[in-house]
Amino acid sequence: MTAETPEAGTSNTPGLTTCAALTASGRRCRAMPMPGEPFCLFHSQQADAKRIMADARRAGGLARLASLKPTGLVVKLDTPAACKETARQALQLLADGKLDRPRCDSLVNGCTRLLDSFALGELEAQIAEIRADLQAVKEADGADEG
């Protein structure tokens, strides 16, 4: 839709019941005009200014979040204890408003995956140890029989 200036005399016409803006197809917008104005809330110049300001505020907020650098966050991921501490710090920074949710979610998710990997590695090591012990028992039994 495009907002065009109404024809002379239509902006204050008491009988005006629809917005003075024209759609892209050339038809008049069917919304009710704002009191004392020829345009509806959507097509009003005042509404355009408010939308522009809201967009600017939103963009400024996003830029501020993007520029946040978590202070004091030490990312160590080499041990299960270090992963747990990194996740704890990220959650605390989120609670303090020093880290945005997407970054916190990424850190905590990564730490959780690493902890799962560490647990899997420990299980694999235990299985290998049990297999070695079993092999040693089998060899000892074979030596005793011979």
PyMOL CGO cylinders between C-alpha atoms (Angstrom):
from pymol import cmd
from pymol.cgo import CYLINDER

trace = [
    CYLINDER, 0.00, 0.00, 0.00, 1.09, 3.52, -0.63, 0.3, 1, 1, 1, 1, 1, 1,
    CYLINDER, 1.09, 3.52, -0.63, 0.02, 6.58, 1.29, 0.3, 1, 1, 1, 1, 1, 1,
    CYLINDER, 0.02, 6.58, 1.29, -0.76, 9.46, -0.97, 0.3, 1, 1, 1, 1, 1, 1,
    CYLINDER, -0.76, 9.46, -0.97, -1.85, 12.93, 0.02, 0.3, 1, 1, 1, 1, 1, 1,
    CYLINDER, -1.85, 12.93, 0.02, -5.62, 13.18, -0.16, 0.3, 1, 1, 1, 1, 1, 1,
    CYLINDER, -5.62, 13.18, -0.16, -7.22, 15.55, -2.59, 0.3, 1, 1, 1, 1, 1, 1,
    CYLINDER, -7.22, 15.55, -2.59, -7.77, 19.07, -1.38, 0.3, 1, 1, 1, 1, 1, 1,
    CYLINDER, -7.77, 19.07, -1.38, -10.56, 19.35, 1.13, 0.3, 1, 1, 1, 1, 1, 1,
    CYLINDER, -10.56, 19.35, 1.13, -10.84, 15.64, 1.91, 0.3, 1, 1, 1, 1, 1, 1,
    CYLINDER, -10.84, 15.64, 1.91, -8.53, 15.65, 4.95, 0.3, 1, 1, 1, 1, 1, 1,
    CYLINDER, -8.53, 15.65, 4.95, -10.99, 17.48, 7.18, 0.3, 1, 1, 1, 1, 1, 1,
    CYLINDER, -10.99, 17.48, 7.18, -14.17, 16.31, 5.53, 0.3, 1, 1, 1, 1, 1, 1,
    CYLINDER, -14.17, 16.31, 5.53, -16.58, 15.29, 8.33, 0.3, 1, 1, 1, 1, 1, 1,
    CYLINDER, -16.58, 15.29, 8.33, -18.10, 12.55, 6.17, 0.3, 1, 1, 1, 1, 1, 1,
    CYLINDER, -18.10, 12.55, 6.17, -14.74, 10.82, 5.49, 0.3, 1, 1, 1, 1, 1, 1,
    CYLINDER, -14.74, 10.82, 5.49, -15.22, 7.28, 6.75, 0.3, 1, 1, 1, 1, 1, 1,
    CYLINDER, -15.22, 7.28, 6.75, -12.18, 5.54, 5.26, 0.3, 1, 1, 1, 1, 1, 1,
    CYLINDER, -12.18, 5.54, 5.26, -8.46, 6.21, 5.16, 0.3, 1, 1, 1, 1, 1, 1,
    CYLINDER, -8.46, 6.21, 5.16, -7.31, 8.53, 2.36, 0.3, 1, 1, 1, 1, 1, 1,
    CYLINDER, -7.31, 8.53, 2.36, -4.41, 6.24, 1.40, 0.3, 1, 1, 1, 1, 1, 1,
    CYLINDER, -4.41, 6.24, 1.40, -4.52, 4.24, -1.80, 0.3, 1, 1, 1, 1, 1, 1,
    CYLINDER, -4.52, 4.24, -1.80, -3.50, 0.61, -2.08, 0.3, 1, 1, 1, 1, 1, 1,
    CYLINDER, -3.50, 0.61, -2.08, -1.05, -0.62, -4.70, 0.3, 1, 1, 1, 1, 1, 1,
    CYLINDER, -1.05, -0.62, -4.70, -4.04, -1.56, -6.88, 0.3, 1, 1, 1, 1, 1, 1,
    CYLINDER, -4.04, -1.56, -6.88, -5.33, 2.01, -6.72, 0.3, 1, 1, 1, 1, 1, 1,
    CYLINDER, -5.33, 2.01, -6.72, -8.22, 1.35, -4.36, 0.3, 1, 1, 1, 1, 1, 1,
    CYLINDER, -8.22, 1.35, -4.36, -8.77, 3.42, -1.26, 0.3, 1, 1, 1, 1, 1, 1,
    CYLINDER, -8.77, 3.42, -1.26, -7.71, 1.83, 2.06, 0.3, 1, 1, 1, 1, 1, 1,
    CYLINDER, -7.71, 1.83, 2.06, -10.82, 0.66, 3.90, 0.3, 1, 1, 1, 1, 1, 1,
    CYLINDER, -10.82, 0.66, 3.90, -9.54, 1.31, 7.44, 0.3, 1, 1, 1, 1, 1, 1,
    CYLINDER, -9.54, 1.31, 7.44, -11.02, 4.04, 9.63, 0.3, 1, 1, 1, 1, 1, 1,
    CYLINDER, -11.02, 4.04, 9.63, -8.96, 7.24, 9.73, 0.3, 1, 1, 1, 1, 1, 1,
    CYLINDER, -8.96, 7.24, 9.73, -7.48, 8.43, 13.02, 0.3, 1, 1, 1, 1, 1, 1,
    CYLINDER, -7.48, 8.43, 13.02, -9.47, 11.22, 14.70, 0.3, 1, 1, 1, 1, 1, 1,
    CYLINDER, -9.47, 11.22, 14.70, -8.72, 14.53, 12.99, 0.3, 1, 1, 1, 1, 1, 1,
    CYLINDER, -8.72, 14.53, 12.99, -6.52, 12.90, 10.35, 0.3, 1, 1, 1, 1, 1, 1,
    CYLINDER, -6.52, 12.90, 10.35, -7.17, 11.67, 6.82, 0.3, 1, 1, 1, 1, 1, 1,
    CYLINDER, -7.17, 11.67, 6.82, -5.19, 8.45, 7.31, 0.3, 1, 1, 1, 1, 1, 1,
    CYLINDER, -5.19, 8.45, 7.31, -5.63, 5.32, 9.41, 0.3, 1, 1, 1, 1, 1, 1,
    CYLINDER, -5.63, 5.32, 9.41, -3.12, 4.32, 12.08, 0.3, 1, 1, 1, 1, 1, 1,
    CYLINDER, -3.12, 4.32, 12.08, -1.13, 2.28, 9.56, 0.3, 1, 1, 1, 1, 1, 1,
    CYLINDER, -1.13, 2.28, 9.56, -0.84, 5.04, 6.93, 0.3, 1, 1, 1, 1, 1, 1,
    CYLINDER, -0.84, 5.04, 6.93, -0.51, 8.02, 9.27, 0.3, 1, 1, 1, 1, 1, 1,
    CYLINDER, -0.51, 8.02, 9.27, 2.74, 9.97, 9.04, 0.3, 1, 1, 1, 1, 1, 1,
    CYLINDER, 2.74, 9.97, 9.04, 2.76, 9.90, 12.83, 0.3, 1, 1, 1, 1, 1, 1,
    CYLINDER, 2.76, 9.90, 12.83, 2.55, 6.11, 12.76, 0.3, 1, 1, 1, 1, 1, 1,
    CYLINDER, 2.55, 6.11, 12.76, 5.41, 5.99, 10.23, 0.3, 1, 1, 1, 1, 1, 1,
    CYLINDER, 5.41, 5.99, 10.23, 7.57, 8.06, 12.57, 0.3, 1, 1, 1, 1, 1, 1,
    CYLINDER, 7.57, 8.06, 12.57, 6.72, 5.80, 15.51, 0.3, 1, 1, 1, 1, 1, 1,
    CYLINDER, 6.72, 5.80, 15.51, 7.56, 2.69, 13.49, 0.3, 1, 1, 1, 1, 1, 1,
    CYLINDER, 7.56, 2.69, 13.49, 10.87, 4.20, 12.39, 0.3, 1, 1, 1, 1, 1, 1,
    CYLINDER, 10.87, 4.20, 12.39, 11.73, 5.07, 16.01, 0.3, 1, 1, 1, 1, 1, 1,
    CYLINDER, 11.73, 5.07, 16.01, 10.71, 1.61, 17.22, 0.3, 1, 1, 1, 1, 1, 1,
    CYLINDER, 10.71, 1.61, 17.22, 12.85, -0.04, 14.52, 0.3, 1, 1, 1, 1, 1, 1,
    CYLINDER, 12.85, -0.04, 14.52, 15.80, 2.16, 15.48, 0.3, 1, 1, 1, 1, 1, 1,
    CYLINDER, 15.80, 2.16, 15.48, 15.41, 1.31, 19.17, 0.3, 1, 1, 1, 1, 1, 1,
    CYLINDER, 15.41, 1.31, 19.17, 15.16, -2.39, 18.37, 0.3, 1, 1, 1, 1, 1, 1,
    CYLINDER, 15.16, -2.39, 18.37, 18.24, -2.22, 16.13, 0.3, 1, 1, 1, 1, 1, 1,
    CYLINDER, 18.24, -2.22, 16.13, 20.11, -0.34, 18.83, 0.3, 1, 1, 1, 1, 1, 1,
    CYLINDER, 20.11, -0.34, 18.83, 19.20, -2.97, 21.39, 0.3, 1, 1, 1, 1, 1, 1,
    CYLINDER, 19.20, -2.97, 21.39, 20.37, -5.75, 19.11, 0.3, 1, 1, 1, 1, 1, 1,
    CYLINDER, 20.37, -5.75, 19.11, 23.61, -3.90, 18.42, 0.3, 1, 1, 1, 1, 1, 1,
    CYLINDER, 23.61, -3.90, 18.42, 24.14, -3.45, 22.16, 0.3, 1, 1, 1, 1, 1, 1,
    CYLINDER, 24.14, -3.45, 22.16, 23.61, -7.15, 22.77, 0.3, 1, 1, 1, 1, 1, 1,
    CYLINDER, 23.61, -7.15, 22.77, 25.95, -8.03, 19.92, 0.3, 1, 1, 1, 1, 1, 1,
    CYLINDER, 25.95, -8.03, 19.92, 28.66, -5.86, 21.42, 0.3, 1, 1, 1, 1, 1, 1,
    CYLINDER, 28.66, -5.86, 21.42, 28.42, -7.45, 24.88, 0.3, 1, 1, 1, 1, 1, 1,
    CYLINDER, 28.42, -7.45, 24.88, 31.50, -9.39, 25.71, 0.3, 1, 1, 1, 1, 1, 1,
    CYLINDER, 31.50, -9.39, 25.71, 31.15, -11.55, 28.79, 0.3, 1, 1, 1, 1, 1, 1,
    CYLINDER, 31.15, -11.55, 28.79, 33.65, -10.34, 31.30, 0.3, 1, 1, 1, 1, 1, 1,
    CYLINDER, 33.65, -10.34, 31.30, 35.28, -12.93, 33.47, 0.3, 1, 1, 1, 1, 1, 1,
    CYLINDER, 35.28, -12.93, 33.47, 34.08, -15.91, 31.46, 0.3, 1, 1, 1, 1, 1, 1,
    CYLINDER, 34.08, -15.91, 31.46, 36.91, -18.39, 31.25, 0.3, 1, 1, 1, 1, 1, 1,
    CYLINDER, 36.91, -18.39, 31.25, 36.05, -21.01, 28.67, 0.3, 1, 1, 1, 1, 1, 1,
    CYLINDER, 36.05, -21.01, 28.67, 37.89, -24.20, 29.49, 0.3, 1, 1, 1, 1, 1, 1,
    CYLINDER, 37.89, -24.20, 29.49, 36.58, -27.39, 28.01, 0.3, 1, 1, 1, 1, 1, 1,
    CYLINDER, 36.58, -27.39, 28.01, 39.36, -29.90, 28.57, 0.3, 1, 1, 1, 1, 1, 1,
    CYLINDER, 39.36, -29.90, 28.57, 37.87, -31.76, 31.54, 0.3, 1, 1, 1, 1, 1, 1,
    CYLINDER, 37.87, -31.76, 31.54, 34.37, -32.55, 32.77, 0.3, 1, 1, 1, 1, 1, 1,
    CYLINDER, 34.37, -32.55, 32.77, 34.90, -30.23, 35.77, 0.3, 1, 1, 1, 1, 1, 1,
    CYLINDER, 34.90, -30.23, 35.77, 36.02, -27.40, 33.45, 0.3, 1, 1, 1, 1, 1, 1,
    CYLINDER, 36.02, -27.40, 33.45, 32.94, -27.90, 31.23, 0.3, 1, 1, 1, 1, 1, 1,
    CYLINDER, 32.94, -27.90, 31.23, 30.65, -27.77, 34.25, 0.3, 1, 1, 1, 1, 1, 1,
    CYLINDER, 30.65, -27.77, 34.25, 32.34, -24.57, 35.47, 0.3, 1, 1, 1, 1, 1, 1,
    CYLINDER, 32.34, -24.57, 35.47, 32.04, -22.92, 32.04, 0.3, 1, 1, 1, 1, 1, 1,
    CYLINDER, 32.04, -22.92, 32.04, 28.33, -23.77, 31.89, 0.3, 1, 1, 1, 1, 1, 1,
    CYLINDER, 28.33, -23.77, 31.89, 27.83, -22.45, 35.43, 0.3, 1, 1, 1, 1, 1, 1,
    CYLINDER, 27.83, -22.45, 35.43, 29.60, -19.17, 34.57, 0.3, 1, 1, 1, 1, 1, 1,
    CYLINDER, 29.60, -19.17, 34.57, 27.56, -18.75, 31.38, 0.3, 1, 1, 1, 1, 1, 1,
    CYLINDER, 27.56, -18.75, 31.38, 24.29, -19.24, 33.27, 0.3, 1, 1, 1, 1, 1, 1,
    CYLINDER, 24.29, -19.24, 33.27, 25.38, -16.75, 35.94, 0.3, 1, 1, 1, 1, 1, 1,
    CYLINDER, 25.38, -16.75, 35.94, 26.28, -14.15, 33.29, 0.3, 1, 1, 1, 1, 1, 1,
    CYLINDER, 26.28, -14.15, 33.29, 22.87, -14.70, 31.69, 0.3, 1, 1, 1, 1, 1, 1,
    CYLINDER, 22.87, -14.70, 31.69, 21.17, -14.15, 35.04, 0.3, 1, 1, 1, 1, 1, 1,
    CYLINDER, 21.17, -14.15, 35.04, 23.24, -10.98, 35.56, 0.3, 1, 1, 1, 1, 1, 1,
    CYLINDER, 23.24, -10.98, 35.56, 22.28, -9.65, 32.11, 0.3, 1, 1, 1, 1, 1, 1,
    CYLINDER, 22.28, -9.65, 32.11, 25.88, -9.76, 30.85, 0.3, 1, 1, 1, 1, 1, 1,
    CYLINDER, 25.88, -9.76, 30.85, 25.36, -12.52, 28.31, 0.3, 1, 1, 1, 1, 1, 1,
    CYLINDER, 25.36, -12.52, 28.31, 22.55, -12.86, 25.78, 0.3, 1, 1, 1, 1, 1, 1,
    CYLINDER, 22.55, -12.86, 25.78, 20.44, -16.01, 25.70, 0.3, 1, 1, 1, 1, 1, 1,
    CYLINDER, 20.44, -16.01, 25.70, 21.61, -17.37, 22.30, 0.3, 1, 1, 1, 1, 1, 1,
    CYLINDER, 21.61, -17.37, 22.30, 25.27, -17.25, 23.35, 0.3, 1, 1, 1, 1, 1, 1,
    CYLINDER, 25.27, -17.25, 23.35, 24.49, -18.75, 26.72, 0.3, 1, 1, 1, 1, 1, 1,
    CYLINDER, 24.49, -18.75, 26.72, 22.44, -21.51, 25.09, 0.3, 1, 1, 1, 1, 1, 1,
    CYLINDER, 22.44, -21.51, 25.09, 25.31, -22.26, 22.71, 0.3, 1, 1, 1, 1, 1, 1,
    CYLINDER, 25.31, -22.26, 22.71, 27.86, -22.47, 25.51, 0.3, 1, 1, 1, 1, 1, 1,
    CYLINDER, 27.86, -22.47, 25.51, 25.70, -24.62, 27.76, 0.3, 1, 1, 1, 1, 1, 1,
    CYLINDER, 25.70, -24.62, 27.76, 24.70, -26.90, 24.86, 0.3, 1, 1, 1, 1, 1, 1,
    CYLINDER, 24.70, -26.90, 24.86, 28.34, -27.31, 23.85, 0.3, 1, 1, 1, 1, 1, 1,
    CYLINDER, 28.34, -27.31, 23.85, 29.35, -28.08, 27.43, 0.3, 1, 1, 1, 1, 1, 1,
    CYLINDER, 29.35, -28.08, 27.43, 26.54, -30.63, 27.74, 0.3, 1, 1, 1, 1, 1, 1,
    CYLINDER, 26.54, -30.63, 27.74, 27.64, -32.38, 24.55, 0.3, 1, 1, 1, 1, 1, 1,
    CYLINDER, 27.64, -32.38, 24.55, 31.25, -32.44, 25.73, 0.3, 1, 1, 1, 1, 1, 1,
    CYLINDER, 31.25, -32.44, 25.73, 30.20, -33.87, 29.10, 0.3, 1, 1, 1, 1, 1, 1,
    CYLINDER, 30.20, -33.87, 29.10, 28.31, -36.61, 27.24, 0.3, 1, 1, 1, 1, 1, 1,
    CYLINDER, 28.31, -36.61, 27.24, 31.43, -37.24, 25.18, 0.3, 1, 1, 1, 1, 1, 1,
    CYLINDER, 31.43, -37.24, 25.18, 33.62, -37.40, 28.28, 0.3, 1, 1, 1, 1, 1, 1,
    CYLINDER, 33.62, -37.40, 28.28, 31.19, -39.89, 29.85, 0.3, 1, 1, 1, 1, 1, 1,
    CYLINDER, 31.19, -39.89, 29.85, 31.24, -41.99, 26.70, 0.3, 1, 1, 1, 1, 1, 1,
    CYLINDER, 31.24, -41.99, 26.70, 35.05, -41.90, 26.67, 0.3, 1, 1, 1, 1, 1, 1,
    CYLINDER, 35.05, -41.90, 26.67, 35.14, -43.03, 30.29, 0.3, 1, 1, 1, 1, 1, 1,
    CYLINDER, 35.14, -43.03, 30.29, 32.78, -45.89, 29.51, 0.3, 1, 1, 1, 1, 1, 1,
    CYLINDER, 32.78, -45.89, 29.51, 34.92, -46.94, 26.56, 0.3, 1, 1, 1, 1, 1, 1,
    CYLINDER, 34.92, -46.94, 26.56, 38.02, -46.87, 28.78, 0.3, 1, 1, 1, 1, 1, 1,
    CYLINDER, 38.02, -46.87, 28.78, 36.25, -49.00, 31.42, 0.3, 1, 1, 1, 1, 1, 1,
    CYLINDER, 36.25, -49.00, 31.42, 35.15, -51.48, 28.75, 0.3, 1, 1, 1, 1, 1, 1,
    CYLINDER, 35.15, -51.48, 28.75, 38.70, -51.72, 27.42, 0.3, 1, 1, 1, 1, 1, 1,
    CYLINDER, 38.70, -51.72, 27.42, 40.00, -52.28, 30.96, 0.3, 1, 1, 1, 1, 1, 1,
    CYLINDER, 40.00, -52.28, 30.96, 37.42, -55.02, 31.60, 0.3, 1, 1, 1, 1, 1, 1,
    CYLINDER, 37.42, -55.02, 31.60, 38.32, -56.69, 28.31, 0.3, 1, 1, 1, 1, 1, 1,
    CYLINDER, 38.32, -56.69, 28.31, 42.02, -56.61, 29.22, 0.3, 1, 1, 1, 1, 1, 1,
    CYLINDER, 42.02, -56.61, 29.22, 41.25, -58.07, 32.66, 0.3, 1, 1, 1, 1, 1, 1,
    CYLINDER, 41.25, -58.07, 32.66, 39.10, -60.77, 31.05, 0.3, 1, 1, 1, 1, 1, 1,
    CYLINDER, 39.10, -60.77, 31.05, 41.86, -61.60, 28.58, 0.3, 1, 1, 1, 1, 1, 1,
    CYLINDER, 41.86, -61.60, 28.58, 44.38, -61.82, 31.45, 0.3, 1, 1, 1, 1, 1, 1,
    CYLINDER, 44.38, -61.82, 31.45, 42.04, -64.18, 33.35, 0.3, 1, 1, 1, 1, 1, 1,
    CYLINDER, 42.04, -64.18, 33.35, 41.60, -66.35, 30.24, 0.3, 1, 1, 1, 1, 1, 1,
    CYLINDER, 41.60, -66.35, 30.24, 45.37, -66.52, 29.72, 0.3, 1, 1, 1, 1, 1, 1,
    CYLINDER, 45.37, -66.52, 29.72, 45.93, -67.34, 33.39, 0.3, 1, 1, 1, 1, 1, 1,
    CYLINDER, 45.93, -67.34, 33.39, 43.33, -70.12, 33.20, 0.3, 1, 1, 1, 1, 1, 1,
    CYLINDER, 43.33, -70.12, 33.20, 44.95, -71.47, 30.06, 0.3, 1, 1, 1, 1, 1, 1,
    CYLINDER, 44.95, -71.47, 30.06, 48.40, -71.44, 31.73, 0.3, 1, 1, 1, 1, 1, 1,
    CYLINDER, 48.40, -71.44, 31.73, 47.05, -73.23, 34.80, 0.3, 1, 1, 1, 1, 1, 1,
    CYLINDER, 47.05, -73.23, 34.80, 45.52, -75.99, 32.68, 0.3, 1, 1, 1, 1, 1, 1,
    CYLINDER, 45.52, -75.99, 32.68, 48.66, -76.57, 30.66, 0.3, 1, 1, 1, 1, 1, 1,
]
cmd.load_cgo(trace, "trace")
